[in-house]
Structure formats: C-alpha cells, structure tokens
Amino acid sequence: MKMKTHKSLAKRMRVTKNGKVLKRYCGQSHYNSRDPGKITRKKRRDTEFSRAHIKAVRTLLPYEGV
C-alpha cells in the first residue's frame, strides 16, 4: 500500500540534496522588535533539524529522499 505524506510537516520542512532536513527558525511572525540583534539575524536563515528526530521525519515524509 502506498504511504501518504504528512502534508503539514512537508510544508514546514525541506530536504536538501545531501539529505539534511531544514526548518525555519521559530517565532518570526510578530514581536520581533524586542529581540536582540543576534536573534533577529539568526531568524533570517534556516536551521538544520536535529539528527535525533530524523527517523520520525523519514516515516512522515516517505518520498522526500530523507
């Protein structure tokens, strides 16, 4: 039987060519002016998903090449 992709997770994560799972930094929608500059710059780039959760991502995104 064909497995289904978890669509909400697929919209939030991106798998690179080398197999890394990238996600956006959290808390970007509003109240960003109170953050220090270090955090504001950190929110501009994607972060790598932790290796401990890769197995769970692999089951939820079966066709993403993880």
C-alpha positions in Angstrom: 0.0 0.0 0.0 1.3 3.5 -0.9 2.2 5.7 2.1 0.8 9.2 2.5 3.0 12.2 3.0 2.3 14.2 6.2 1.3 17.5 4.4 1.7 19.9 7.4 5.2 18.6 8.0 6.1 18.8 4.3 5.1 22.5 4.2 7.4 23.3 7.2 10.5 21.2 6.3 12.8 21.0 3.3 15.1 18.2 2.5 18.4 19.1 0.8 20.3 17.2 -1.9 22.6 15.8 0.8 19.8 14.6 3.0 19.8 17.4 5.6 16.4 18.4 6.9 16.0 22.2 7.2 13.3 24.2 9.0 12.6 27.8 9.6 13.6 29.4 12.9 10.6 29.7 15.2 8.9 32.9 16.3 9.2 35.1 13.2 5.6 36.4 12.9 5.5 39.3 15.2 7.0 40.9 18.3 10.4 40.8 16.7 11.4 44.4 17.6 12.0 43.3 21.2 14.5 40.6 20.2 18.2 41.4 20.4 20.0 41.8 17.1 21.7 38.5 17.4 18.4 36.7 17.5 17.0 38.8 14.6 19.9 37.8 12.4 19.5 34.2 13.5 15.9 34.1 12.4 16.8 35.1 8.8 18.3 31.7 7.9 17.1 28.1 8.1 18.3 25.8 10.8 19.1 22.1 10.5 16.7 19.7 12.1 18.3 17.6 14.9 19.6 14.2 14.0 17.6 12.6 16.9 14.3 13.2 15.0 15.3 12.2 11.5 13.8 8.7 11.9 10.4 10.3 12.7 10.7 12.7 9.8 11.6 9.8 7.5 8.3 8.0 8.3 6.2 11.1 7.9 7.9 12.2 4.6 8.4 8.9 2.8 9.1 10.3 -0.6 11.3 13.3 0.2 14.6 11.4 -0.1 15.5 11.6 3.6 
